[in-house]
Amino acid sequence: MALDLQSKKLLWKYTPKDRQFPFYSSATIRRRQGGARRARQDVHAKRRKLSTSIVRLCKENLMKEAKTKSKNELLPGTLEMLILKTLSIESMHGYGIAQHIQMLSADVLTIEEGSLYPALQRMLVKGWVLAKWKISANNRRARFYTLTTAGKKQLGVEESRFSQMFGAIMRVMKTT
């Protein structure tokens, strides 16, 4: 930096190699940087607008999905009851369980993998089902689930809870 004695302004001084750059006053430098700063602010504002519109779109899509999915939501414990009831017929693999429930409910109940396999894992930990690797009908390895005696007892408990809940809901629906 150098001081210009006539105008009493600070000047940015470059090395002799950089002679192509003229000497600018600090006010000029600030003015030039201000344009760049405004451009950066404009870019950030555009990004903010874009991100808020993306968030709005995502929220709208999530709300649409929530509205469509809320039609087929199950009561708590119902999924376990349906799985236990399906396994009381015969041992099946996970995809077979989901297909069986969907077929018997005439496509009203669709069990997705994201809820089926965690439920099966919880039931394995609780000892309600056993799992063995076997070959499926299409010659692929699959984990087949079998109902245990503890699972049969739990099926009775789940059925009685469900009938109580269903009866209570029906009583409320008839009175209003």
Buried (B, 14 or more C-beta within 10 A) or exposed (E): EEEEEEEEBBBBEEEEEEEEEEEBBEEBEEEEEEEEEEEEEEEEEEEEEEEEEEEEEEEEEEEEEEEEEEEEEEEEBBBBBBBBBBBEEEBBBBBBBBBBBBEEEEEEBEBEEEEBBEBBEEBBEEEBBBBEEEEBEEEEEBBBBEBBEEBEEBBEEBEEBBEEBEEEEEEEEEEE
